Amino acid sequence: MKFYYVYILKCSDDSYYVGFTSNLNKRLLEHNGGFHRDSYTFKRRPVVLTWYQEFSEPNQAIYFEKKIKKWSRAKKEALINDNFDLLPLLATCKNETHFRNKGLDSARPDKDVE
């Protein structure tokens, strides 16, 4: 059975890179070897594998890779550190303008009280 991997690398500039591959060891060697000059990791070497997940279906892996690429740094770190309970909390919008963070009457403008 063939496996597919979604992985997170920590780069030398302290950023994270999320990728997908069917050969994790080979891909890690490519990242650190600088095989692809146009890649994100080329100028951020060395990179360290911090997390990976194995999948039996390539479409599931690709879907998950695209999903976590959009995650915040904090959410990626929660995944890396196996803090799964934090993921829903970190997914909640914290903006003042978000509907969950407004009062019940937020749809109505405040009346000036004189």
N, C-alpha and C positions, 0 to 999 in steps of 0.2 A: 504494500500500500504506500502511495506517495503522500507526503505531508507538505504542508505549506505553513509559512511562519509570518506572523506580524511581529515586529520587533521595535524596540526603542533603544537608540544609542545616545549616550551622553558625549557631547563633543568637547574638545579642548577649550572652547570659549564658553563652556557651561550651558550651551543650548542643547535642545533635544532634537533628534531626527527620528521620524517614524517611517518604517519601510515594510516591504512585503517581499518574500522570496520563497523559493522551493529548496534552496540549499543555504542554510544559515551560516555554516562555517565558511563556505566559499565567498558568500556576500560580505561577511565581516572582514575577510582578508582583502577583498576588493576595496572596501571603504578605507581601511588602514593603509593599503598599498598605493592609493591614489590612482587607481586604474581609469577613473572617469573624471577628467579635468573640469567638466561643467557641473559636477555634482555638488550638492550643498556641503557635503563633508570634506571635499578636497582640501580646502584651506582651514579646516577645523580639526585636523588630525593631531594626535591620535584620538580615536573614538573608542568608547567602552560599551559593551553590550550590558544594558541595565535591566532589560525585561524582554521576554518573548512569550508568545502563545502559539501553540501548535493547532493546526486545523487539518481536517481530512478533505474538505471541500474548498477549492480555490476561490469560489465566489463569496463564501463566508469570510474568508481571510481578507479579500479585497474590500468587502463592505466594512469590516471592522477597522482596517487600516485607514480608510477614508474618514471614518467616524472619529477615531482618536487623533487624527492629524488636526482636527478642528478644536480639540480640547485645549483648555488653558494649561499653563505650566503646572499649576497647583493640582489640577485633576490628573495630569500625567504622572506627577510625583506620587499621588495617592495610589494610583494603579501600580507603579513601580514598587512601592512600599507595602503592597497588599492591604491597604486601608480602604477596603471596598465599601465600608459603611460611610465614608466621607464622600463618595462619588455623587450620590443624589444631592447632598448639601452643596457641593461645589458646582453642581449643574444649575442651581437656582440663580436666577438673575438678581443682582444686588443693586441695580440702578434705581435711583429715587423715583424715576418715572415709570418703573415697571408696575403693573396693576396690583401685584401682590404686596407692594411696599407703600401703597397709598391707603388713605382712610376710606371708609365706606362711602363718603360723600365726594370722592375725588372727581367724579364726572361733572359735578356742579362747581362753578366758580365760587370762591369765598365771597361772602357779603362783607363789605366794609362796615365795621361797627364804629360809630362815632360817639 
